Amino acid sequence: MEETKKISSAVIRRLPRYYRYLGELIESGVQRISSKELSARMKVTASQIRQDLNNFGGFGQQGYGYNVKYLYDEIAKILGIDRTHNMIIIGAGNLGAALVNSGDFAKRGFIIKGVFDNNHELKGKKIGSLDIMMMDELKGFIKENNIEIVALTIPRQAAREVAKEVAEDGIKAIWNFAHTDLNMPEDVVVENVHLSESLMRLSYNIANKNGKTRNIQEG
Ligand SMILES: NC(=O)c1ccc[n+]([C@@H]2O[C@H](COP(=O)([O-])OP(=O)(O)OC[C@H]3O[C@@H](n4cnc5c(N)ncnc54)[C@H](O)[C@@H]3O)[C@@H](O)[C@H]2O)c1
């Protein structure tokens, strides 16, 4: 499929949710669905669904609705999850260990190949089946294992330094958990995950639940 126009980040943010719902439909044996039914399940308007999916050529047919498996596969292609991505975690602390121990990423094709730390006391220790490696092994490991994504679960100052270092080693995708903006070159994509910011949005919604202000939803 050729992409002729830039797809808005709001649409891209909604796609994983479509993907999850379609996956559930497949699991329950549903083969096709109208945008009306999908909208009722997902609690977004049918016109929003049509508009979103029209960005990619629609996939729907008048009077038929959407072929669930086809749509699921097409969204996987758009999200680039129709193939595997090799990933490493830098920072073998609480958060790093939680990521390594979560099986969910592998199910989606994100393969955690290694975990790194600069604390020599952790050398030789394991998280799950992975040996914790030291930072002097990082550069070679990235090259040899075709690493595409680096997750940073280290403090903010360290994250800024390590991000620069891995970008110089050719990494183009950083999953940043440190509470800082990384200011990377344009060809490096950064996805920030900040749980406390999510909590602040929740707090905003608690504060405004009876007021006139509309809820903020991530779509
Ligand atoms: N984004 C979020 O939602 C979120 C949630 C919790 C924690 N955090 C942040 O993530 C970071 C990790 O949290 P945690 O609870 O796992 O902390 P932690 O202290 O348990 O683990 C941090 C690990 O990073 C290692 N480290 C420090 N500097 C390093 C460097 N330069 N190179 C390699 N490894 C280095 C430490 O040795 C340690 O093992 C913290 O900075 C924390 O503020 C973010």
The ligand as a Gaussian input file, in Angstrom:
#p B3LYP/6-31G(d) Opt

LIG

0 1
 N        8.340000       6.436000      32.802000
 C        7.758000       5.966000      33.848000
 O        6.555000       5.864000      33.914000
 C        8.615000       5.560000      35.014000
 C        8.103000       4.784000      36.048000
 C        8.966000       4.401000      37.065000
 C       10.289000       4.835000      37.020000
 N       10.735000       5.622000      36.017000
 C       12.112000       6.070000      35.887000
 O       12.823000       5.005000      35.282000
 C       14.108000       4.899000      35.841000
 C       14.321000       3.503000      36.369000
 O       13.439000       3.239000      37.441000
 P       13.686000       1.998000      38.368000
 O       12.645000       2.006000      39.405000
 O       13.856000       0.786000      37.530000
 O       15.089000       2.428000      39.037000
 P       16.219000       1.455000      39.595000
 O       17.081000       2.325000      40.430000
 O       15.621000       0.230000      40.172000
 O       17.013000       1.023000      38.277000
 C       17.813000       1.891000      37.525000
 C       18.978000       1.061000      36.962000
 O       19.681000       1.873000      36.034000
 C       21.062000       1.594000      36.175000
 N       21.815000       2.718000      35.637000
 C       21.981000       3.963000      36.117000
 N       22.740000       4.702000      35.308000
 C       23.081000       3.910000      34.263000
 C       23.854000       4.100000      33.092000
 N       24.439000       5.278000      32.818000
 N       23.986000       3.069000      32.237000
 C       23.406000       1.872000      32.497000
 N       22.651000       1.633000      33.596000
 C       22.493000       2.634000      34.474000
 C       21.231000       1.428000      37.688000
 O       22.424000       0.730000      37.993000
 C       19.979000       0.641000      38.041000
 O       20.185000      -0.758000      37.982000
 C       14.183000       5.954000      36.949000
 O       14.927000       7.039000      36.465000
 C       12.767000       6.357000      37.206000
 O       12.640000       7.735000      37.485000
 C        9.916000       5.966000      35.010000

